[in-house]
Amino acid sequence: IRQEWEALGLKMPKLTYWCVDSRNNTVLDLGPNVTLVSGASAQTFQMIMQDIDGIQVMLNKLNSDRYDVIK
């Protein structure tokens, strides 16, 4: 898909692969603007809708009050 869009001079939109049943994470391209999420929790849906990537989710958790005692 990326090559086809580039050949037409278009900027590829962001793609999110969502593996709801969390059994198989086969993704053909994890390049720029491609995200893979798995699971069917409300938090996963919120993350997708707010366009938050996995690194940011991890940092938000690590910087939360819960882990203040570790710092």
Predicted model as a PDB file, atoms N, CA, C, CB and O in Angstrom, pLDDT in the B-factor column:
MODEL        1                                                                  
ATOM      1  N   ILE A   1       0.832  -1.190   0.000  1.00 79.00           N  
ATOM      2  CA  ILE A   1       0.000   0.000   0.000  1.00 79.00           C  
ATOM      3  C   ILE A   1       0.873   1.248   0.000  1.00 79.00           C  
ATOM      4  CB  ILE A   1      -0.944   0.001   1.210  1.00 79.00           C  
ATOM      5  O   ILE A   1       0.607   2.209  -0.722  1.00 79.00           O  
ATOM      6  N   ARG A   2       1.919   1.217   0.823  1.00 81.00           N  
ATOM      7  CA  ARG A   2       2.810   2.378   0.934  1.00 81.00           C  
ATOM      8  C   ARG A   2       3.406   2.741  -0.427  1.00 81.00           C  
ATOM      9  CB  ARG A   2       3.939   2.095   1.947  1.00 81.00           C  
ATOM     10  O   ARG A   2       3.441   3.913  -0.804  1.00 81.00           O  
ATOM     11  N   GLN A   3       3.869   1.734  -1.156  1.00 86.00           N  
ATOM     12  CA  GLN A   3       4.487   1.980  -2.466  1.00 86.00           C  
ATOM     13  C   GLN A   3       3.477   2.540  -3.463  1.00 86.00           C  
ATOM     14  CB  GLN A   3       5.099   0.689  -3.017  1.00 86.00           C  
ATOM     15  O   GLN A   3       3.816   3.410  -4.265  1.00 86.00           O  
ATOM     16  N   GLU A   4       2.253   2.053  -3.421  1.00 90.00           N  
ATOM     17  CA  GLU A   4       1.224   2.543  -4.339  1.00 90.00           C  
ATOM     18  C   GLU A   4       0.896   4.011  -4.062  1.00 90.00           C  
ATOM     19  CB  GLU A   4      -0.048   1.685  -4.223  1.00 90.00           C  
ATOM     20  O   GLU A   4       0.765   4.808  -4.991  1.00 90.00           O  
ATOM     21  N   TRP A   5       0.767   4.360  -2.791  1.00 88.00           N  
ATOM     22  CA  TRP A   5       0.487   5.750  -2.442  1.00 88.00           C  
ATOM     23  C   TRP A   5       1.647   6.651  -2.850  1.00 88.00           C  
ATOM     24  CB  TRP A   5       0.215   5.883  -0.937  1.00 88.00           C  
ATOM     25  O   TRP A   5       1.433   7.723  -3.417  1.00 88.00           O  
ATOM     26  N   GLU A   6       2.888   6.214  -2.562  1.00 89.00           N  
ATOM     27  CA  GLU A   6       4.062   7.021  -2.913  1.00 89.00           C  
ATOM     28  C   GLU A   6       4.176   7.202  -4.426  1.00 89.00           C  
ATOM     29  CB  GLU A   6       5.342   6.368  -2.366  1.00 89.00           C  
ATOM     30  O   GLU A   6       4.545   8.277  -4.898  1.00 89.00           O  
ATOM     31  N   ALA A   7       3.857   6.148  -5.190  1.00 95.00           N  
ATOM     32  CA  ALA A   7       3.923   6.236  -6.647  1.00 95.00           C  
ATOM     33  C   ALA A   7       2.956   7.282  -7.194  1.00 95.00           C  
ATOM     34  CB  ALA A   7       3.623   4.877  -7.270  1.00 95.00           C  
ATOM     35  O   ALA A   7       3.205   7.877  -8.242  1.00 95.00           O  
ATOM     36  N   LEU A   8       1.862   7.501  -6.488  1.00 95.00           N  
ATOM     37  CA  LEU A   8       0.877   8.503  -6.901  1.00 95.00           C  
ATOM     38  C   LEU A   8       1.168   9.880  -6.319  1.00 95.00           C  
ATOM     39  CB  LEU A   8      -0.509   8.063  -6.491  1.00 95.00           C  
ATOM     40  O   LEU A   8       0.422  10.833  -6.546  1.00 95.00           O  
ATOM     41  N   GLY A   9       2.275   9.973  -5.556  1.00 95.00           N  
ATOM     42  CA  GLY A   9       2.643  11.248  -4.947  1.00 95.00           C  
ATOM     43  C   GLY A   9       1.781  11.631  -3.755  1.00 95.00           C  
ATOM     44  O   GLY A   9       1.677  12.805  -3.402  1.00 95.00           O  
ATOM     45  N   LEU A  10       1.165  10.627  -3.137  1.00 94.00           N  
ATOM     46  CA  LEU A  10       0.286  10.888  -2.002  1.00 94.00           C  
ATOM     47  C   LEU A  10       0.964  10.524  -0.686  1.00 94.00           C  
ATOM     48  CB  LEU A  10      -1.019  10.110  -2.151  1.00 94.00           C  
ATOM     49  O   LEU A  10       1.833   9.654  -0.634  1.00 94.00           O  
ATOM     50  N   LYS A  11       0.551  11.203   0.363  1.00 88.00           N  
ATOM     51  CA  LYS A  11       1.045  10.875   1.693  1.00 88.00           C  
ATOM     52  C   LYS A  11       0.148   9.787   2.271  1.00 88.00           C  
ATOM     53  CB  LYS A  11       1.077  12.138   2.621  1.00 88.00           C  
ATOM     54  O   LYS A  11      -1.071   9.949   2.335  1.00 88.00           O  
ATOM     55  N   MET A  12       0.747   8.692   2.686  1.00 84.00           N  
ATOM     56  CA  MET A  12      -0.023   7.584   3.214  1.00 84.00           C  
ATOM     57  C   MET A  12      -0.653   7.951   4.560  1.00 84.00           C  
ATOM     58  CB  MET A  12       0.861   6.347   3.357  1.00 84.00           C  
ATOM     59  O   MET A  12       0.019   8.515   5.424  1.00 84.00           O  
ATOM     60  N   PRO A  13      -1.932   7.634   4.741  1.00 86.00           N  
ATOM     61  CA  PRO A  13      -2.568   7.929   6.026  1.00 86.00           C  
ATOM     62  C   PRO A  13      -2.075   6.974   7.109  1.00 86.00           C  
ATOM     63  CB  PRO A  13      -4.096   7.843   5.901  1.00 86.00           C  
ATOM     64  O   PRO A  13      -1.443   5.959   6.820  1.00 86.00           O  
ATOM     65  N   LYS A  14      -2.370   7.311   8.336  1.00 83.00           N  
ATOM     66  CA  LYS A  14      -2.004   6.438   9.443  1.00 83.00           C  
ATOM     67  C   LYS A  14      -2.873   5.191   9.413  1.00 83.00           C  
ATOM     68  CB  LYS A  14      -2.147   7.171  10.796  1.00 83.00           C  
ATOM     69  O   LYS A  14      -4.089   5.279   9.244  1.00 83.00           O  
ATOM     70  N   LEU A  15      -2.248   4.028   9.577  1.00 81.00           N  
ATOM     71  CA  LEU A  15      -2.961   2.762   9.611  1.00 81.00           C  
ATOM     72  C   LEU A  15      -2.849   2.155  11.007  1.00 81.00           C  
ATOM     73  CB  LEU A  15      -2.410   1.790   8.541  1.00 81.00           C  
ATOM     74  O   LEU A  15      -1.779   2.177  11.615  1.00 81.00           O  
ATOM     75  N   THR A  16      -3.947   1.617  11.507  1.00 81.00           N  
ATOM     76  CA  THR A  16      -3.932   0.912  12.784  1.00 81.00           C  
ATOM     77  C   THR A  16      -4.435  -0.500  12.542  1.00 81.00           C  
ATOM     78  CB  THR A  16      -4.802   1.646  13.859  1.00 81.00           C  
ATOM     79  O   THR A  16      -5.575  -0.708  12.127  1.00 81.00           O  
ATOM     80  N   TYR A  17      -3.565  -1.469  12.809  1.00 78.00           N  
ATOM     81  CA  TYR A  17      -3.965  -2.867  12.773  1.00 78.00           C  
ATOM     82  C   TYR A  17      -4.441  -3.212  14.176  1.00 78.00           C  
ATOM     83  CB  TYR A  17      -2.784  -3.813  12.301  1.00 78.00           C  
ATOM     84  O   TYR A  17      -3.700  -3.058  15.146  1.00 78.00           O  
ATOM     85  N   TRP A  18      -5.668  -3.675  14.278  1.00 80.00           N  
ATOM     86  CA  TRP A  18      -6.241  -3.976  15.583  1.00 80.00           C  
ATOM     87  C   TRP A  18      -6.594  -5.454  15.636  1.00 80.00           C  
ATOM     88  CB  TRP A  18      -7.491  -3.097  15.865  1.00 80.00           C  
ATOM     89  O   TRP A  18      -7.569  -5.889  15.024  1.00 80.00           O  
ATOM     90  N   CYS A  19      -5.807  -6.217  16.362  1.00 78.00           N  
ATOM     91  CA  CYS A  19      -6.023  -7.647  16.535  1.00 78.00           C  
ATOM     92  C   CYS A  19      -6.869  -7.829  17.797  1.00 78.00           C  
ATOM     93  CB  CYS A  19      -4.657  -8.435  16.634  1.00 78.00           C  
ATOM     94  O   CYS A  19      -6.336  -7.939  18.901  1.00 78.00           O  
ATOM     95  N   VAL A  20      -8.188  -7.858  17.621  1.00 75.00           N  
ATOM     96  CA  VAL A  20      -9.121  -7.857  18.748  1.00 75.00           C  
ATOM     97  C   VAL A  20      -8.995  -9.119  19.595  1.00 75.00           C  
ATOM     98  CB  VAL A  20     -10.549  -7.717  18.245  1.00 75.00           C  
ATOM     99  O   VAL A  20      -9.082  -9.038  20.820  1.00 75.00           O  
ATOM    100  N   ASP A  21      -8.793 -10.272  18.983  1.00 72.00           N  
ATOM    101  CA  ASP A  21      -8.747 -11.497  19.781  1.00 72.00           C  
ATOM    102  C   ASP A  21      -7.356 -11.825  20.323  1.00 72.00           C  
ATOM    103  CB  ASP A  21      -9.240 -12.647  18.958  1.00 72.00           C  
ATOM    104  O   ASP A  21      -7.196 -12.814  21.039  1.00 72.00           O  
ATOM    105  N   SER A  22      -6.358 -11.020  19.996  1.00 62.00           N  
ATOM    106  CA  SER A  22      -4.988 -11.151  20.524  1.00 62.00           C  
ATOM    107  C   SER A  22      -4.368 -12.524  20.297  1.00 62.00           C  
ATOM    108  CB  SER A  22      -4.986 -10.855  21.995  1.00 62.00           C  
ATOM    109  O   SER A  22      -3.611 -12.998  21.145  1.00 62.00           O  
ATOM    110  N   ARG A  23      -4.661 -13.159  19.202  1.00 66.00           N  
ATOM    111  CA  ARG A  23      -4.107 -14.494  18.959  1.00 66.00           C  
ATOM    112  C   ARG A  23      -3.019 -14.520  17.900  1.00 66.00           C  
ATOM    113  CB  ARG A  23      -5.201 -15.424  18.554  1.00 66.00           C  
ATOM    114  O   ARG A  23      -2.137 -15.379  17.932  1.00 66.00           O  
ATOM    115  N   ASN A  24      -3.076 -13.588  16.969  1.00 64.00           N  
ATOM    116  CA  ASN A  24      -2.109 -13.615  15.881  1.00 64.00           C  
ATOM    117  C   ASN A  24      -1.766 -12.178  15.503  1.00 64.00           C  
ATOM    118  CB  ASN A  24      -2.662 -14.404  14.650  1.00 64.00           C  
ATOM    119  O   ASN A  24      -2.640 -11.417  15.086  1.00 64.00           O  
ATOM    120  N   ASN A  25      -0.510 -11.811  15.648  1.00 61.00           N  
ATOM    121  CA  ASN A  25      -0.084 -10.439  15.358  1.00 61.00           C  
ATOM    122  C   ASN A  25       0.719 -10.375  14.066  1.00 61.00           C  
ATOM    123  CB  ASN A  25       0.746  -9.881  16.519  1.00 61.00           C  
ATOM    124  O   ASN A  25       1.853  -9.896  14.067  1.00 61.00           O  
ATOM    125  N   THR A  26       0.153 -10.844  12.978  1.00 68.00           N  
ATOM    126  CA  THR A  26       0.827 -10.817  11.692  1.00 68.00           C  
ATOM    127  C   THR A  26       0.509  -9.495  10.996  1.00 68.00           C  
ATOM    128  CB  THR A  26       0.402 -12.028  10.814  1.00 68.00           C  
ATOM    129  O   THR A  26      -0.622  -9.251  10.577  1.00 68.00           O  
ATOM    130  N   VAL A  27       1.520  -8.659  10.884  1.00 66.00           N  
ATOM    131  CA  VAL A  27       1.376  -7.377  10.209  1.00 66.00           C  
ATOM    132  C   VAL A  27       2.465  -7.289   9.159  1.00 66.00           C  
ATOM    133  CB  VAL A  27       1.456  -6.180  11.214  1.00 66.00           C  
ATOM    134  O   VAL A  27       3.634  -7.550   9.444  1.00 66.00           O  
ATOM    135  N   LEU A  28       2.087  -6.925   7.956  1.00 69.00           N  
ATOM    136  CA  LEU A  28       3.051  -6.897   6.866  1.00 69.00           C  
ATOM    137  C   LEU A  28       3.972  -5.694   6.911  1.00 69.00           C  
ATOM    138  CB  LEU A  28       2.336  -6.919   5.561  1.00 69.00           C  
ATOM    139  O   LEU A  28       5.069  -5.741   6.355  1.00 69.00           O  
ATOM    140  N   ASP A  29       3.554  -4.618   7.560  1.00 70.00           N  
ATOM    141  CA  ASP A  29       4.346  -3.391   7.550  1.00 70.00           C  
ATOM    142  C   ASP A  29       4.169  -2.666   8.877  1.00 70.00           C  
ATOM    143  CB  ASP A  29       3.939  -2.475   6.367  1.00 70.00           C  
ATOM    144  O   ASP A  29       3.061  -2.248   9.213  1.00 70.00           O  
ATOM    145  N   LEU A  30       5.239  -2.517   9.622  1.00 71.00           N  
ATOM    146  CA  LEU A  30       5.186  -1.725  10.853  1.00 71.00           C  
ATOM    147  C   LEU A  30       6.056  -0.487  10.693  1.00 71.00           C  
ATOM    148  CB  LEU A  30       5.647  -2.563  12.077  1.00 71.00           C  
ATOM    149  O   LEU A  30       6.747  -0.075  11.625  1.00 71.00           O  
ATOM    150  N   GLY A  31       6.014   0.095   9.513  1.00 76.00           N  
ATOM    151  CA  GLY A  31       6.803   1.286   9.228  1.00 76.00           C  
ATOM    152  C   GLY A  31       6.173   2.537   9.807  1.00 76.00           C  
ATOM    153  O   GLY A  31       5.323   2.451  10.693  1.00 76.00           O  
ATOM    154  N   PRO A  32       6.579   3.692   9.319  1.00 78.00           N  
ATOM    155  CA  PRO A  32       6.033   4.959   9.803  1.00 78.00           C  
ATOM    156  C   PRO A  32       4.515   5.024   9.627  1.00 78.00           C  
ATOM    157  CB  PRO A  32       6.691   6.128   9.074  1.00 78.00           C  
ATOM    158  O   PRO A  32       3.977   4.536   8.633  1.00 78.00           O  
ATOM    159  N   ASN A  33       3.844   5.619  10.582  1.00 79.00           N  
ATOM    160  CA  ASN A  33       2.390   5.792  10.547  1.00 79.00           C  
ATOM    161  C   ASN A  33       1.612   4.487  10.591  1.00 79.00           C  
ATOM    162  CB  ASN A  33       2.006   6.544   9.319  1.00 79.00           C  
ATOM    163  O   ASN A  33       0.452   4.443  10.181  1.00 79.00           O  
ATOM    164  N   VAL A  34       2.242   3.416  11.086  1.00 80.00           N  
ATOM    165  CA  VAL A  34       1.550   2.140  11.229  1.00 80.00           C  
ATOM    166  C   VAL A  34       1.636   1.720  12.692  1.00 80.00           C  
ATOM    167  CB  VAL A  34       2.164   1.044  10.287  1.00 80.00           C  
ATOM    168  O   VAL A  34       2.710   1.719  13.295  1.00 80.00           O  
ATOM    169  N   THR A  35       0.472   1.362  13.250  1.00 79.00           N  
ATOM    170  CA  THR A  35       0.399   0.978  14.649  1.00 79.00           C  
ATOM    171  C   THR A  35      -0.265  -0.384  14.757  1.00 79.00           C  
ATOM    172  CB  THR A  35      -0.371   2.033  15.476  1.00 79.00           C  
ATOM    173  O   THR A  35      -1.186  -0.693  14.000  1.00 79.00           O  
ATOM    174  N   LEU A  36       0.195  -1.192  15.686  1.00 78.00           N  
ATOM    175  CA  LEU A  36      -0.417  -2.483  15.973  1.00 78.00           C  
ATOM    176  C   LEU A  36      -0.890  -2.469  17.414  1.00 78.00           C  
ATOM    177  CB  LEU A  36       0.577  -3.659  15.719  1.00 78.00           C  
ATOM    178  O   LEU A  36      -0.107  -2.199  18.324  1.00 78.00           O  
ATOM    179  N   VAL A  37      -2.146  -2.752  17.623  1.00 78.00           N  
ATOM    180  CA  VAL A  37      -2.684  -2.898  18.971  1.00 78.00           C  
ATOM    181  C   VAL A  37      -3.417  -4.230  19.039  1.00 78.00           C  
ATOM    182  CB  VAL A  37      -3.633  -1.705  19.346  1.00 78.00           C  
ATOM    183  O   VAL A  37      -3.868  -4.755  18.021  1.00 78.00           O  
ATOM    184  N   SER A  38      -3.531  -4.765  20.242  1.00 78.00           N  
ATOM    185  CA  SER A  38      -4.260  -6.014  20.401  1.00 78.00           C  
ATOM    186  C   SER A  38      -5.081  -5.960  21.674  1.00 78.00           C  
ATOM    187  CB  SER A  38      -3.299  -7.217  20.423  1.00 78.00           C  
ATOM    188  O   SER A  38      -4.771  -5.222  22.609  1.00 78.00           O  
ATOM    189  N   GLY A  39      -6.122  -6.751  21.686  1.00 78.00           N  
ATOM    190  CA  GLY A  39      -7.017  -6.794  22.821  1.00 78.00           C  
ATOM    191  C   GLY A  39      -8.295  -6.034  22.546  1.00 78.00           C  
ATOM    192  O   GLY A  39      -8.417  -5.330  21.544  1.00 78.00           O  
ATOM    193  N   ALA A  40      -9.252  -6.188  23.458  1.00 80.00           N  
ATOM    194  CA  ALA A  40     -10.556  -5.570  23.249  1.00 80.00           C  
ATOM    195  C   ALA A  40     -11.012  -4.794  24.476  1.00 80.00           C  
ATOM    196  CB  ALA A  40     -11.587  -6.626  22.891  1.00 80.00           C  
ATOM    197  O   ALA A  40     -12.209  -4.725  24.754  1.00 80.00           O  
ATOM    198  N   SER A  41     -10.085  -4.218  25.203  1.00 83.00           N  
ATOM    199  CA  SER A  41     -10.462  -3.478  26.406  1.00 83.00           C  
ATOM    200  C   SER A  41     -10.889  -2.058  26.054  1.00 83.00           C  
ATOM    201  CB  SER A  41      -9.297  -3.448  27.406  1.00 83.00           C  
ATOM    202  O   SER A  41     -10.606  -1.557  24.966  1.00 83.00           O  
ATOM    203  N   ALA A  42     -11.572  -1.426  26.994  1.00 85.00           N  
ATOM    204  CA  ALA A  42     -11.971  -0.030  26.813  1.00 85.00           C  
ATOM    205  C   ALA A  42     -10.736   0.858  26.682  1.00 85.00           C  
ATOM    206  CB  ALA A  42     -12.852   0.443  27.990  1.00 85.00           C  
ATOM    207  O   ALA A  42     -10.750   1.839  25.939  1.00 85.00           O  
ATOM    208  N   GLN A  43      -9.672   0.516  27.402  1.00 80.00           N  
ATOM    209  CA  GLN A  43      -8.438   1.300  27.338  1.00 80.00           C  
ATOM    210  C   GLN A  43      -7.807   1.219  25.945  1.00 80.00           C  
ATOM    211  CB  GLN A  43      -7.439   0.812  28.402  1.00 80.00           C  
ATOM    212  O   GLN A  43      -7.287   2.214  25.441  1.00 80.00           O  
ATOM    213  N   THR A  44      -7.851   0.050  25.331  1.00 80.00           N  
ATOM    214  CA  THR A  44      -7.318  -0.101  23.973  1.00 80.00           C  
ATOM    215  C   THR A  44      -8.094   0.774  23.000  1.00 80.00           C  
ATOM    216  CB  THR A  44      -7.374  -1.575  23.524  1.00 80.00           C  
ATOM    217  O   THR A  44      -7.504   1.467  22.171  1.00 80.00           O  
ATOM    218  N   PHE A  45      -9.415   0.739  23.105  1.00 83.00           N  
ATOM    219  CA  PHE A  45     -10.248   1.556  22.228  1.00 83.00           C  
ATOM    220  C   PHE A  45      -9.957   3.040  22.433  1.00 83.00           C  
ATOM    221  CB  PHE A  45     -11.734   1.266  22.476  1.00 83.00           C  
ATOM    222  O   PHE A  45      -9.863   3.800  21.470  1.00 83.00           O  
ATOM    223  N   GLN A  46      -9.816   3.447  23.695  1.00 82.00           N  
ATOM    224  CA  GLN A  46      -9.515   4.849  24.009  1.00 82.00           C  
ATOM    225  C   GLN A  46      -8.183   5.264  23.388  1.00 82.00           C  
ATOM    226  CB  GLN A  46      -9.482   5.069  25.540  1.00 82.00           C  
ATOM    227  O   GLN A  46      -8.059   6.357  22.837  1.00 82.00           O  
ATOM    228  N   MET A  47      -7.188   4.380  23.483  1.00 80.00           N  
ATOM    229  CA  MET A  47      -5.868   4.662  22.933  1.00 80.00           C  
ATOM    230  C   MET A  47      -5.952   4.885  21.423  1.00 80.00           C  
ATOM    231  CB  MET A  47      -4.896   3.512  23.252  1.00 80.00           C  
ATOM    232  O   MET A  47      -5.331   5.805  20.891  1.00 80.00           O  
ATOM    233  N   ILE A  48      -6.724   4.039  20.736  1.00 81.00           N  
ATOM    234  CA  ILE A  48      -6.866   4.167  19.283  1.00 81.00           C  
ATOM    235  C   ILE A  48      -7.563   5.478  18.930  1.00 81.00           C  
ATOM    236  CB  ILE A  48      -7.653   2.971  18.705  1.00 81.00           C  
ATOM    237  O   ILE A  48      -7.126   6.199  18.033  1.00 81.00           O  
ATOM    238  N   MET A  49      -8.636   5.779  19.629  1.00 84.00           N  
ATOM    239  CA  MET A  49      -9.416   6.975  19.313  1.00 84.00           C  
ATOM    240  C   MET A  49      -8.667   8.264  19.632  1.00 84.00           C  
ATOM    241  CB  MET A  49     -10.724   6.950  20.070  1.00 84.00           C  
ATOM    242  O   MET A  49      -8.899   9.286  18.986  1.00 84.00           O  
ATOM    243  N   GLN A  50      -7.772   8.232  20.618  1.00 84.00           N  
ATOM    244  CA  GLN A  50      -7.004   9.421  20.984  1.00 84.00           C  
ATOM    245  C   GLN A  50      -5.683   9.502  20.240  1.00 84.00           C  
ATOM    246  CB  GLN A  50      -6.748   9.438  22.472  1.00 84.00           C  
ATOM    247  O   GLN A  50      -4.907  10.436  20.442  1.00 84.00           O  
ATOM    248  N   ASP A  51      -5.423   8.508  19.364  1.00 79.00           N  
ATOM    249  CA  ASP A  51      -4.203   8.492  18.558  1.00 79.00           C  
ATOM    250  C   ASP A  51      -2.944   8.511  19.429  1.00 79.00           C  
ATOM    251  CB  ASP A  51      -4.191   9.683  17.604  1.00 79.00           C  
ATOM    252  O   ASP A  51      -1.994   9.243  19.151  1.00 79.00           O  
ATOM    253  N   ILE A  52      -2.955   7.696  20.484  1.00 79.00           N  
ATOM    254  CA  ILE A  52      -1.803   7.576  21.375  1.00 79.00           C  
ATOM    255  C   ILE A  52      -1.054   6.305  21.001  1.00 79.00           C  
ATOM    256  CB  ILE A  52      -2.239   7.556  22.886  1.00 79.00           C  
ATOM    257  O   ILE A  52      -1.662   5.240  20.891  1.00 79.00           O  
ATOM    258  N   ASP A  53       0.253   6.402  20.805  1.00 75.00           N  
ATOM    259  CA  ASP A  53       1.007   5.210  20.442  1.00 75.00           C  
ATOM    260  C   ASP A  53       1.429   4.430  21.694  1.00 75.00           C  
ATOM    261  CB  ASP A  53       2.242   5.594  19.610  1.00 75.00           C  
ATOM    262  O   ASP A  53       1.312   4.917  22.819  1.00 75.00           O  
ATOM    263  N   GLY A  54       1.914   3.225  21.470  1.00 75.00           N  
ATOM    264  CA  GLY A  54       2.283   2.328  22.561  1.00 75.00           C  
ATOM    265  C   GLY A  54       3.352   2.889  23.478  1.00 75.00           C  
ATOM    266  O   GLY A  54       3.293   2.684  24.690  1.00 75.00           O  
ATOM    267  N   ILE A  55       4.334   3.595  22.921  1.00 80.00           N  
ATOM    268  CA  ILE A  55       5.390   4.189  23.744  1.00 80.00           C  
ATOM    269  C   ILE A  55       4.790   5.214  24.702  1.00 80.00           C  
ATOM    270  CB  ILE A  55       6.474   4.850  22.855  1.00 80.00           C  
ATOM    271  O   ILE A  55       5.169   5.272  25.872  1.00 80.00           O  
ATOM    272  N   GLN A  56       3.856   6.020  24.205  1.00 83.00           N  
ATOM    273  CA  GLN A  56       3.240   7.037  25.057  1.00 83.00           C  
ATOM    274  C   GLN A  56       2.393   6.397  26.155  1.00 83.00           C  
ATOM    275  CB  GLN A  56       2.380   7.987  24.216  1.00 83.00           C  
ATOM    276  O   GLN A  56       2.370   6.885  27.285  1.00 83.00           O  
ATOM    277  N   VAL A  57       1.697   5.307  25.828  1.00 80.00           N  
ATOM    278  CA  VAL A  57       0.919   4.588  26.844  1.00 80.00           C  
ATOM    279  C   VAL A  57       1.848   4.098  27.950  1.00 80.00           C  
ATOM    280  CB  VAL A  57       0.148   3.394  26.212  1.00 80.00           C  
ATOM    281  O   VAL A  57       1.546   4.248  29.134  1.00 80.00           O  
ATOM    282  N   MET A  58       2.984   3.507  27.558  1.00 84.00           N  
ATOM    283  CA  MET A  58       3.949   3.012  28.532  1.00 84.00           C  
ATOM    284  C   MET A  58       4.478   4.145  29.403  1.00 84.00           C  
ATOM    285  CB  MET A  58       5.106   2.308  27.824  1.00 84.00           C  
ATOM    286  O   MET A  58       4.550   4.009  30.624  1.00 84.00           O  
ATOM    287  N   LEU A  59       4.846   5.262  28.779  1.00 89.00           N  
ATOM    288  CA  LEU A  59       5.375   6.392  29.542  1.00 89.00           C  
ATOM    289  C   LEU A  59       4.327   6.967  30.491  1.00 89.00           C  
ATOM    290  CB  LEU A  59       5.872   7.481  28.595  1.00 89.00           C  
ATOM    291  O   LEU A  59       4.646   7.339  31.620  1.00 89.00           O  
ATOM    292  N   ASN A  60       3.076   7.040  30.034  1.00 85.00           N  
ATOM    293  CA  ASN A  60       2.000   7.526  30.900  1.00 85.00           C  
ATOM    294  C   ASN A  60       1.863   6.638  32.135  1.00 85.00           C  
ATOM    295  CB  ASN A  60       0.666   7.577  30.129  1.00 85.00           C  
ATOM    296  O   ASN A  60       1.687   7.136  33.247  1.00 85.00           O  
ATOM    297  N   LYS A  61       1.943   5.341  31.940  1.00 84.00           N  
ATOM    298  CA  LYS A  61       1.839   4.411  33.073  1.00 84.00           C  
ATOM    299  C   LYS A  61       3.024   4.561  34.013  1.00 84.00           C  
ATOM    300  CB  LYS A  61       1.747   2.962  32.574  1.00 84.00           C  
ATOM    301  O   LYS A  61       2.853   4.647  35.229  1.00 84.00           O  
ATOM    302  N   LEU A  62       4.235   4.592  33.445  1.00 89.00           N  
ATOM    303  CA  LEU A  62       5.439   4.678  34.283  1.00 89.00           C  
ATOM    304  C   LEU A  62       5.532   5.995  35.034  1.00 89.00           C  
ATOM    305  CB  LEU A  62       6.679   4.497  33.432  1.00 89.00           C  
ATOM    306  O   LEU A  62       6.117   6.053  36.116  1.00 89.00           O  
ATOM    307  N   ASN A  63       4.959   7.054  34.470  1.00 90.00           N  
ATOM    308  CA  ASN A  63       5.001   8.365  35.121  1.00 90.00           C  
ATOM    309  C   ASN A  63       3.767   8.636  35.985  1.00 90.00           C  
ATOM    310  CB  ASN A  63       5.132   9.452  34.074  1.00 90.00           C  
ATOM    311  O   ASN A  63       3.594   9.749  36.481  1.00 90.00           O  
ATOM    312  N   SER A  64       2.914   7.631  36.170  1.00 89.00           N  
ATOM    313  CA  SER A  64       1.718   7.807  36.992  1.00 89.00           C  
ATOM    314  C   SER A  64       2.080   7.736  38.480  1.00 89.00           C  
ATOM    315  CB  SER A  64       0.656   6.734  36.642  1.00 89.00           C  
ATOM    316  O   SER A  64       3.177   7.312  38.845  1.00 89.00           O  
ATOM    317  N   ASP A  65       1.151   8.154  39.320  1.00 91.00           N  
ATOM    318  CA  ASP A  65       1.373   8.142  40.774  1.00 91.00           C  
ATOM    319  C   ASP A  65       1.703   6.753  41.290  1.00 91.00           C  
ATOM    320  CB  ASP A  65       0.147   8.673  41.498  1.00 91.00           C  
ATOM    321  O   ASP A  65       2.437   6.613  42.268  1.00 91.00           O  
ATOM    322  N   ARG A  66       1.178   5.747  40.656  1.00 89.00           N  
ATOM    323  CA  ARG A  66       1.395   4.363  41.103  1.00 89.00           C  
ATOM    324  C   ARG A  66       2.879   4.016  41.218  1.00 89.00           C  
ATOM    325  CB  ARG A  66       0.718   3.392  40.142  1.00 89.00           C  
ATOM    326  O   ARG A  66       3.278   3.267  42.110  1.00 89.00           O  
ATOM    327  N   TYR A  67       3.682   4.553  40.328  1.00 88.00           N  
ATOM    328  CA  TYR A  67       5.101   4.195  40.308  1.00 88.00           C  
ATOM    329  C   TYR A  67       6.018   5.264  40.881  1.00 88.00           C  
ATOM    330  CB  TYR A  67       5.517   3.899  38.911  1.00 88.00           C  
ATOM    331  O   TYR A  67       7.235   5.180  40.711  1.00 88.00           O  
ATOM    332  N   ASP A  68       5.469   6.260  41.552  1.00 86.00           N  
ATOM    333  CA  ASP A  68       6.287   7.320  42.153  1.00 86.00           C  
ATOM    334  C   ASP A  68       7.310   6.785  43.153  1.00 86.00           C  
ATOM    335  CB  ASP A  68       5.393   8.329  42.840  1.00 86.00           C  
ATOM    336  O   ASP A  68       8.403   7.338  43.276  1.00 86.00           O  
ATOM    337  N   VAL A  69       6.968   5.730  43.858  1.00 87.00           N  
ATOM    338  CA  VAL A  69       7.874   5.182  44.876  1.00 87.00           C  
ATOM    339  C   VAL A  69       9.129   4.563  44.277  1.00 87.00           C  
ATOM    340  CB  VAL A  69       7.152   4.146  45.704  1.00 87.00           C  
ATOM    341  O   VAL A  69      10.115   4.363  44.987  1.00 87.00           O  
ATOM    342  N   ILE A  70       9.110   4.259  42.995  1.00 83.00           N  
ATOM    343  CA  ILE A  70      10.255   3.638  42.329  1.00 83.00           C  
ATOM    344  C   ILE A  70      11.287   4.678  41.906  1.00 83.00           C  
ATOM    345  CB  ILE A  70       9.791   2.842  41.113  1.00 83.00           C  
ATOM    346  O   ILE A  70      12.471   4.363  41.791  1.00 83.00           O  
ATOM    347  N   LYS A  71      10.853   5.898  41.676  1.00 66.00           N  
ATOM    348  CA  LYS A  71      11.760   6.925  41.153  1.00 66.00           C  
ATOM    349  C   LYS A  71      12.868   7.241  42.078  1.00 66.00           C  
ATOM    350  CB  LYS A  71      11.027   8.164  40.852  1.00 66.00           C  
ATOM    351  O   LYS A  71      13.707   8.087  41.769  1.00 66.00           O  
TER     352      LYS A  71                                                      
ENDMDL                                                                          
END                                                                             
